[in-house]
Amino acid sequence: MESPGKNASLVSARPLDEGMALRLLFEGTARETGEAFFRALVQNLARALGTVGAWVTEYDPERRRLRALAFWLKDRFIPWEASIDGTPCARVIDGGRLLLYPERVLDIYPDEPDLRAVGAVSYMGVPLEENDGTVLGHLAVLDTRPMPEEPRLLTVFQLFAQRAAAELRRLRAEARVREREEKLTRLVDGAMDAIVELDEALRVTHVNAAAEKIFGQPSERLLGIDFRRLLAASEAARLEDLVRALDGGGAGPASLWIPGGLRARTGNGTEFPAEATLSRHRRQEKLFHTLILRDVNDRILAEEKIRALTAQACVLQEELRTLGNFGEILGKSEVLGRVLEEVEQVADTDASVLILGETGTGKELIARAIHARSSRRERPMVAVNCAAIPKDLVESELFGHEKGAFTGATARREGRFALADGGTVFLDELGELPQEIQVKLLRVLQEGEFEPVGSSSTRKVDVRVISATSRDLASMRKSGAFREDLYYRLSVFPIRLPALRERGQDVLLLAQAFAERFAKKMGRTVASLTEDGRRRLLAYDWPGNVRELANVIERAVITSRDGRLDLERAIPESSLPPAPASVSGAPEVIRTAQELGELERQNLLRALDAAGWRVAGPQGAAARLGMKPSTLASRIKALGLERPAQEQ
């Protein structure tokens, strides 16, 4: 951070309400995107820091110009675009770091007309960057009073900058998705094969130019009609049978070749034979079917291009959802900091990375962070959960198959490695990979080639492999359950993720973020964590790590009352530390093991008596004690507790 011309003795501190600033940051921008987001952000930034102006820009490096996405000055928005040369903004953009002129900015830039028109005294700006360090724009404030180099003020300003940068990155990702979708549309509309998309009721939802030509009708007349009306009378029932057969083939993409084709008819009733394929896909949870009609060779080429572009668009959509869904890794602990340093070290190489850690620690999130910072970030990262694929389908899923390679292989299908060509493959739960597949994976790593199932030809691919597991691969290697040569190939750069219990105060940061996320999703508001809530969160062991924490906080939001999280009920079994002594300076009481055992015995008896000796249920003794019913039953047996005879 630069602070040219600073004279701390002449700059007085200004009051800053951090709580209000954070509320302005998160509440003011939580429901907005795009232009509305930036307008709310700069308006709230100026209000939080008490400055007369704040603005966020996008940068055109070829013209060295900045264009304001939102510029708030003296209680109104103004349009603004200017060259950066000769301005404080130039040092922000070129220097790539936060810049603060706490006072006398006009002495440094006496010929800058915008500063002089406002009567500026102080200026602060910071670049907004892509994940690879490319400058996207900047965020800046100016004031007619001195602006001290005060840590809290700088922290608040940088938090606003992080939100602005995240939104800029999201908009760039969204633009890439639109570009892919437009390319897909151009490909479909320009294909020589007739392509017709149908909804679940077999009504036409999209046709390309070739379909208009083959059916002799414009798209306006084709859209919305029942496609069975465009078939010969005997073919309607056949199409229905084909659709039912296709939809009954299980989850995932599917397609089939229609033997003998279909007999279709034009708008004037003339029938004609057409070779055809039928495929299905889901979009926004709705099922659609696609018919491709005409020459088989041209059709297969067009279909392969459509599938590849569709798969890439889906990957980009997933990356876009990740950006807007806690895409950034939250945490300030030292152990997490070391992990992030390792991510930065290995990201820009092609080395294979093995991510180790307990279940729920965020292994896929780290894998996505490595890919996003690598030179392959413009290509897809394809994730594969090895534990979720049936063993007899793993080879086909990874390397693809040819039509007729096995029962049910009605069409050629690309595997995950082919879809990730030029990008990254993430193999989650690597320890579940069958040994016979380990040999093929080793060949891909060593030679960059594989053979699809049922094919005699070799495919070449260029992929980076990132793998993850919660199992002890080193022990599996020694026992022969995992190939030793593959282990060394995959673990060129191992990264161990810390368990949540090792991350200290990170659990509180994550809990607050999850609470805000789930509250927004449910249309509720929740208060900040109480001292008792913080104590409960820090006391629990979190065997399920971040995934379990998210589930617990979601339960707490669901059961919250008056905006207060119900952590006492949500945490499965809390081993809370003893409450501090109520009297300062009171002597410490040390109890023997026998005394502690008797205290436990009496406490359990009181809870059982109050619950009428019911162990489970909402009013049972286990719920009163904050224990699992099975744990309480075990303690009752161990202590030999019995219900008094008169109560039985």
N, C-alpha and C positions, 0 to 999 in steps of 0.2 A: 504494500500500500504506500503510495507516494503522498506527501503533504508539502508541496513546494511553498515557500514563503510563509510558513506557519510561525506565529509568534504567540506561544501559549500564554504568556503573561498578559497579553492584551485581549484574549478571548475568554469571555465569561461563559460558564455552563448555562444551558437552558434546560428547563424542566422537561422530562420525558416520562410519560406513563406507559411502561412497557406492556402492561396488561391490555390497555386500550389499543396500543399499536398492533398487538397480535390479533385482537378481535377484529380490528379494521382489516388486517391482512386476510384472515381466513373467512370471516363472515361476509366481507364486502366482495370477495371474488369467488366464493364457493359455488354459486349458482350460475356464474357467467362464463362464457367462452369467447374467443375471438376479440372483436373490437370492443364489445361491452366489457369484457374482462379487463382489457388494458385501460379503458376509461375509468373503471372503478378502482383499479390498482393505483394509478397515478394520483387520482383525487384523494384516496385514502392515505397514500404515502405523504402527500403534502400536509394533510391534516395531522398525521401521526408525528411528523418531524417539525411541524409548525413553520414550514417554508412557504414562500409566495408562489413557487412554481415547481413542477415535477413533470417529467416526460419520459416516455419509452419509445425507442426507435428501432427500425430495421436498417441494416447497413448494405449499401451497394459498393463492393470493393472495386469494381472496374471504374466507376465514376467518382469514387471516394466521396459519396454523399450519404447523408442520413435523412430518412423520411420518418416523421413522427407517426407512430401508431396511435398515440394519444398524448396531447400536450395540455396540461392544466396550468394556467397562469392567471393569478389574481382573480380567482373564483369563476373562471370560464375556460372553455376549451377553445384552442386556436389551431388552425392548420399550420404546419411548419415543415419545411424541407430546406436543407442547406448543405454546402460543401463543408467538410470538416477541417480543411486546411486553415491554419491561423486561429483555431478555437481550442478551448480546453478539451473538447470532445476528441480532437485528434490525438491527444496524449493518452486518453482512455482507450481508444480503438487500437492505436499503434502499440501502446505499452502493454496492453492486455492485463491490466490490473486496476484496482480501485485507486482513484485520484481525488484528493481533497485539497481545496484552496479555502482555508478557514476564514480568510479576510483579504481585503485589498486585491480582489481578482482583477479589477479594472486597471490596477497599476501594472499587472503582468500582461494583460490583453487590452491596451488602451484603444485599439482600433477595431475592436469587436462590436459591431453596431447593436446586436441583439442584447448583449450584456449591458451596454450603456443605456439603451432605451428603457430597460427595467430598473436601472440603478443598482445593479447587482454588487454585492459585497463579498459573498461566499458562494462556492460551487463544489459539488461532489458528484462523481460519476463512476460507473463500473461497467465493464463490458459484459454482454450476454453471449454465452458461447455454446456451440454444439458439443457433443460428447468428445469429439476429437480435437477440440480447442479452436475450431473455426469460429470467428466472431460473427454473430448473427445481428447484433445491434448493441444498444447500450441503454442503461437506466441512469437518470441524472436528476438532481435537484439544485435549485439556486435560491438564494435569499438576499434580502436587503439588510440583513443583520449578520454579524459574525456567526460562524458555524464551528463549534469546538470539535477537536478530535477526541470525542468522548466514546469509550468502548460500547456503551449501551446504544448510543445513536448509530454507530457503525454496524453493530449487530442487527438492529432492526432494519437498517437500509439494505444489508446483504440478504436478509430473509425475503424482503420484497423483490430483490434482484433474482433470487433463486426461483420464486414463483413466476416471475416474468420470463426467465430463461426456459423454464419447463413448458410454459404455454407456447412460446415461440417454437420450441422443438416439436411439440405436439402438432402445431399447425404445419410445420415442414413435413412431418410424417404423414399427416392427413393429405397433403398435396401429392406426396409420392403414391399414396393409395389411389387417389383420383386418377393420377397419370396411368397407373396400372390398369384400372378399370376402363379408362378411355381407350387404352391400347387393346384391351380384350374386346370392347365393343366394336372397334374398327376391324379387328380380325374377324369377328363373327359376321359383321355386315359385309365385309369384303370377300368372304369365302364363296367359292363356286358351288359348294354343296348347299342344299336348302336346309336351314336350321330352324326348328320350331320348338319353342319352350311352352310347356303345358303346366297348369296348376293341378292341385289334387283332384279337381272335378274334370280334368282333361279339357279345360278351356284354354284357348290360345292366349299367352301373355306376352310373347315376343316372336317376331319373325325377322329374318334378314332379307336382303334384296333378292337372293336366289329363290327363297321361298315364295316371295311375291310373284316372281316370274313363273315358277313351276306350277303354282295354283292359279295363275292368271287373274289375281285380285290384289288390290293395294292393301297395305297393312291396316288401314283404317277399317276395312271391311272384314279382315281376318281376326283382328284382336277382339277377344271376348267371346268368340263363337265356340261351340262344342266341336273339338277336332274330329269327332266321330262322323260329323256331317261331311267332312272332306274325304271320307273313306268309302269304298264300295260297301254295300249293305252287309255282305258276309264278313267284312274285316273288322267291324266295330267290336263285336264280341271277342275276336282274337286279340285285338289291342288291349282290351280290359284284362284278359287272361295273362298277357305278357307283363302288364303293369303289376298285377298281383304277384306273379312269379318273381319279378325283380324286387319288389318291396319286401318279400318274405325271405330275402337272402341275408338278413342280418344287417348290423350297423356298418357305416362307412360308405365310401363311394362305390358304385356298382354300375355295370352296363352289360348289355347283351346284344349279340348279333341276331337279327331277326331272319331265320332261315326262309328263303324264298321271297323275302321282302314283303312289301305291302302293295295292295292295289288302291291307289288314291284317285281322286277325281277333281277336276278343275271347277271353277265357278259356274261354268255352263253345263256341268254334268258329265263331261268327257272323262272316262276312266283311263288310267295309265299305270303301268307297273313301276315300282320304285324299290331299289335296294335300300335297306334301312338298318340303323342301330338305335337302340333305346338306352338311355342312361338316366340316372336320378341324382339329385343333389339337394341339399338343404341350404336355405338362405333365410336368416332371421327366424329360425325355428319352423319354417314352413317347407313342405316337401314340393319339389318341382321335378318334372321329367322333360328330357330333351330328345327329340327325334332328329336324326340327321339322315337326309334322303339324297340319293343319287349315286354316282360312281364310287365303288368301294375303296379304291386306292386313294382317290382325292379325299374321300371322307375320313379315312384313318389318319392321314397327315393333318387335316384340319382339327380333328378331335384331339390328337396328341398336343398340338399347340394350345388349344383351348384349355386342356387339363393343366398343362404346365403353368400357363398364365393365371388360371384360377387358383392353383395351389400357392403360387407366389403372392397373389392378392390376399389369400387367407392368412398367410404368414405375416404379411404387413399389417393386416387388420388386428392380429393377435398382438403384434408389437405395439400398435397404437393403443389398444386396450391396456397394455401393461404400463405405458407412459402415464395414463390417466388414472391408474389404479395402484397407488403407492409404488410406482415404478422405481423411485429412488430408495436406496437402502438406508433404513433409519438406524441410528445408533452412534454413540459417542465413546463407547468403552475402548480401552486400550487394545484388548484382544481383537475386536472387530476392526480397529484401525490397522492392525498388522495384516489382517486378511485383505483389506482394501489396498494396502501397499503392494501385496503380492499380486493382486489383480492388475494393478497398473504396470507392474514389472513384466508380466507374462502376456498381457493382452495383445500387444502389437507384434508378437512372434507367431509362428505356426506350430509351436510346441504343443504336444498332447498334454491335457490337464486332467488330473484325477482329483475330484472334490470329495473329501471324506467328512463325515459328520453324522450325528444322530438324525433320526427321522424328524422332519418339521423344522430343520434349522435354516432352510432357504437355499438349498443347493442349486436349484434351477435359477433362482434370482441371481446368484453369483455367476452362473454360466452365461446368462443373458448379459450381465455386465461385462464379462470378458469379450463376448462377441460384439457388443455395441462399441467397444473401444478398439476393436481390431481393424485391420485393413479389409476384412471381409464383411464389414457391417452393411454394405449395400446389397449383399446377397442374403438369402434367408438362413435363419437358424432353425433346423428341424429337430424337434424334441421327440424322443422315443422312450416310453416307459417299458423297460424290458420285462418287468414283473406283470404287466397288464396284458401281454400278448400270449395266447396259447402256444405251447412249445412247438407244435407242428406247423405254426404259421409264422414263426419268428423269421425264418430265412426269407420267405416271400415278402414280409413286411419291410425288412431291411433292404433287400436286393431286388425286389420286384419279381414278376413271373410272366411267362408267355401264355397266350391263349391255349387252353387245353393241357397245361402243365400238370394239373391235378383235377380231381373232381370238384366242380364249382368254379374253376378258372375259365369263365366264359368269355373273357376279354383280356387283352394284354394290360398289365398294370405296372406303373413305375414304382420303384421302392424308395425308401426314405433317403438313401445315399444318392440316388439319381436326382431327386428333388433338391437336395442340398448342394449340388455341384457348384463349386466356387464359393460356398459358404461354410456352415458349421453344422455338424451333427452332435446333438447332446444325448448321450446314452444314460438315462437315469436308471437306478437300481441295477447297476452293471453286474452285481453278484448273482443275479438270477439268470444270466445268459447261459443257455445250454452249451456244453463243451463242444459239440459238433459245429456250432455257429462260431465259437471262439476262433477256430481255425480260419474260417472265411474272413472274419474281422481282422485277424492278423495279416492276411494277404492284402486287404485294403490299406492297412496302415503302412505295410512295407512296399507294396508295388503300386498302390493307387488304382487297383482294378478288381473286378468281380464278374461273376456270371449270373444273370437272373435265373430263377428256377425254370427248368425246361428249355433253356437256351444253350447253344453250343458256342455262341460268340461272346467275346470278352468286352466288357464296358470299362472305359477309363473314366475316373472321376478325380476331382481335386477338392478334397474336403479336409477340414480340421475337426478332430474328434475331441470333445470334452465329455468326460464321463463322471458319474457320481455314484456313490454307494454308502449305505449305512452299515454294511457288513464289514467284517475284518478280512479284507482281501489277502493280507499278508499270511494269515493263518490258513486261508483257503488254498493259497499257493503252496504252502508247505505240505498240506494234506493231499494235494493233487486235484482238488475240486476246481481250481482255476489255473489255467496255463501260465507257467512261469514267464515264458517269453512274451506273452501278451501283457502280463502284468507290468513288465519293465517298459514295454512300448507305450502303455497308457499312462504310466505314472512318471513321465519325464519331469513334470512339475506338479507335485502333490500340494493341495491346499486343504488344510484341516479347518472346518468351521467350528467355532466354539458353541457349546450348548448354551441355551438361554440362561441357565443358572450361573454360567461363568461370566455373563456380560453385565452383572451389577445393575446399575441404574438404567440400563437400556430397556429393562422390562417396563419401567414407568413411562418412558418415551413412547414405546410401541403401544402400550395399553391406552394411552391418551389418543394416539393416532387412530387406533382401531375403534375406540369409543366414538370419536367424531365421525368416522367413516360409516359405522353401522347406524348411528343416530340420524345422519343425513339420509341414509337409505330408507329408514323407517319413518322419516318425517318427524323426528323427535329432537329435543335438545337435552344435553346432559351437562352437568356441572363438572368442574375439574375434580381430579381424584382427591379424596379426603386423606387425612393423615392415617386413619385406620385402614383405608383402602390401600394406600401405599405400603403400609406395613404388611398387610395380607399378601399382596403381590410379591413383595420381596422375600417373604417367609416361605412361599410355596416352592417346591423343587422343580416344577415344570418338566416332567418326563417327556411330554409331547412337544416341548419347545415352542417356537413361534406359532405353529399351527394350533397347538392346544390353547395358547394365550388368546389367539383370535376367536376361538370357539367360546372360551370363558367370557371374554368381553362381550361377545354377541349375546350370550345368555344374560349377562348383567344388564345390558341395554334393554333387552326384552322385559326383564323383571324390574326395571328401574321405576322408582316412584318419585314424583316431584323433581325429576332430573338427577336424582342421586343413584349411582350405580349400586346394585345389590350384589356386591362381591362376596358377602358372607354365604349367600346361597349358591352363587355361581361357581366358586372355587371348590373342586371336588373334595379335597381333604387338606386343610391348612394346618401346618405345624407352626403356629405363630409363636414368636418369642414372648416371654412373660412381660406383662405391663410394667413400666417403671414404678419404683416406690413412690407412694403418694406424699410421703414426708421427706423433705430434703434432709440428708444427713442421717437418716435412720440406719441402724446397724443392719448389716447383711445377714439374712437368715439362711443357714446351711442345714439341709435336712438329710437324714440317712436314707439309704435305699429302702429300708423297711418302712420308714415314715412315708416316703413317696408312694410306695405300693399301697399303703393303707389309705392315703389321700385319693389315689385313683379308684380304689375299691368303693370308698364312700361316695365319691362323685358319680360313679356308674350306678350305684344303688339308688341315689336320689333321682337320676334321670329315668331309670327304669320304673321307679315308683310313680313319678309324675306322668309317665306315658302308659301307666297300667300294664307294665311289662310287655308292651308292644315294641319290637325291635325296629321293624321297617315301617315305611309309610310317612306321609307328611307330618304326622303328629307323633311318630315313633321316637324312641330314645336315640336312635342313630342320628336322626335329623336334629334333635335338640343338642347333641354333642358335636355336630359337624363331622361325623364319621360315616364311613360306608357301613351298611348293615352287616356285610360279611366280616369287616374288621371288628365291629362291636361283638358279634357272635363269637369270634375267636377269643376276645378278651374275657367274655363271660365264662367261657369254658376254661380258659387258663387260670382265672381267679376262683373258679369253683362257685360262682354265684348261683343261687337258686331262689326261686320265688317262694315267699313264705306260704306255708300250707293253707292258712286261712284265706289267702287271696287266690288260690288255684281254683 
